[in-house]
């Protein structure tokens, strides 16, 4: 901005834009008619505006890229998590199948063992009755007691 004025007037903006050409700066076209100093406020403002516009564009593109990267990353992460969970479920279902088979095998073995023990008990019980029967035949019955 030039001295004494808060806003750039259109005639000064045009004059200062003319200062952008190197030949005009050398020739003194950038002189402020009010005070005779070289004015570069419009030139500086324009350069600053261009720099800010480029910086803003870069920030916008960077932001869009970052959002896109996050979306891809999050979708890739979700896919990876789903694959990992699926693998865990498959491993757990295989372990459950193995444990179920082991349990069935142990249950069958326990049932066979119980049947075998039951058969042994019956045969021992029958033998005991047979032995008791033989021992009662071979023994004389006790005589009734006299009173």
C-alpha positions in Angstrom: 0.0 0.0 0.0 1.3 3.4 -0.8 1.7 6.0 1.9 -1.3 8.2 2.9 -3.9 5.9 1.5 -5.5 3.0 3.1 -6.6 1.2 0.0 -5.0 1.1 -3.4 -6.6 3.3 -6.0 -7.2 1.8 -9.4 -4.9 4.3 -11.1 -2.0 3.5 -8.7 -2.6 -0.3 -9.1 -2.3 0.1 -12.8 0.8 2.2 -12.5 2.4 -0.2 -10.0 1.5 -3.2 -12.2 3.4 -1.4 -14.9 6.4 -1.4 -12.5 6.5 -5.2 -12.8 8.4 -5.0 -16.1 12.1 -4.7 -15.3 12.6 -2.0 -18.0 10.0 0.1 -16.3 11.5 -0.2 -12.9 14.8 0.9 -14.2 13.3 3.9 -16.1 11.6 5.1 -12.9 8.0 4.2 -13.8 7.5 3.1 -10.2 7.8 6.6 -8.8 5.0 7.8 -6.6 3.9 11.2 -7.9 2.9 12.3 -4.4 6.3 11.9 -2.7 8.7 10.9 -5.5 9.6 7.5 -3.8 9.6 4.2 -5.7 6.4 2.3 -4.9 6.4 -1.4 -4.9 3.4 -2.0 -2.8 1.2 -3.2 -5.7 4.1 -5.3 -7.0 4.8 -6.7 -3.5 1.1 -7.3 -3.0 0.7 -9.1 -6.3 3.8 -11.2 -5.6 2.5 -12.0 -2.1 -1.0 -12.8 -3.5 0.5 -15.1 -6.1 2.7 -16.8 -3.5 -0.3 -17.3 -1.1 -2.4 -18.6 -4.0 0.3 -21.1 -4.9 0.7 -22.1 -1.2 -3.0 -22.4 -0.8 -3.2 -24.6 -3.9 -0.4 -26.8 -2.7 -2.2 -27.0 0.7 -5.4 -27.9 -1.0 -3.8 -30.6 -3.1 -1.9 -32.0 -0.1 -5.1 -32.1 1.9 -7.0 -33.9 -0.8 -4.1 -36.4 -1.2 -4.0 -37.0 2.6 -7.8 -37.6 2.7 -7.5 -40.0 -0.2 -4.5 -41.7 1.4 -6.4 -42.1 4.7 -9.5 -43.4 2.9 -7.4 -46.0 1.1 -5.4 -46.8 4.2 -8.5 -47.2 6.3 -10.2 -49.4 3.7 -7.0 -51.4 3.3 -6.7 -51.6 7.1 -10.3 -52.8 7.3 -9.7 -55.4 4.6 -6.5 -56.6 6.4 -8.4 -56.8 9.8 -11.2 -58.8 8.2 -8.7 -61.2 6.6 -7.0 -61.6 10.0 -10.3 -62.2 11.8 -11.3 -64.7 9.2 -8.0 -66.6 9.7 -8.5 -66.6 13.4 -12.0 -67.9 13.0 -10.7 -70.7 10.8 -8.0 -71.6 13.3 -10.4 -71.6 16.2 -13.0 -73.7 14.3 -10.2 -76.2 13.5 -9.2 -76.3 17.1 -12.8 -76.7 18.2 -13.2 -79.6 15.7 -10.1 -81.3 17.0 -11.2 -80.9 20.6 -14.7 -82.2 19.8 -13.1 -85.3 18.2 -10.9 -85.8 21.2 -13.9 -85.4 23.5 -15.9 -87.9 21.5 -13.0 -90.4 21.6 -12.5 -90.0 25.3 -16.3 -90.3 26.0 -16.4 -93.5 23.9 -13.4 -94.9 25.8 -14.9 -93.9 29.1 -18.2 -95.6 28.2 -16.4 -98.8 27.1 -14.4 -98.7 30.4 -17.7 -98.3 32.4 -19.2 -101.3 30.5 -16.2 -103.4 31.1 -16.2 -102.5 34.8 -19.9 -103.3 35.0 -19.3 -106.7 33.4 -16.4 -107.3 35.8 -18.7 -106.4 38.7 -21.4 -108.7 37.5 -19.0 -111.6 37.0 -17.5 -111.0 40.4 -20.9 -110.8 42.0 -21.9 -114.1 40.3 -18.7 -115.8 41.5 -19.3 -114.5 45.0 -22.8 -116.0 45.1 -21.4 -119.2 43.7 -18.7 -119.3 46.4 -21.2 -118.5 49.1 -23.5 -121.2 47.7 -20.7 -123.8 47.8 -19.6 -122.8 51.3 -23.1 -123.0 52.7 -23.5 -126.6 51.3 -20.3 -127.8 52.7 -20.8 -126.5 56.2 -23.0 -128.1 58.7 -25.8 -126.0 59.8 -25.4 -124.8 63.4 -27.4 -126.7 65.9 -30.1 -125.0 67.6 -29.1 -123.9 71.0 -30.6 -125.5 74.0 -32.1 -123.5 76.7 
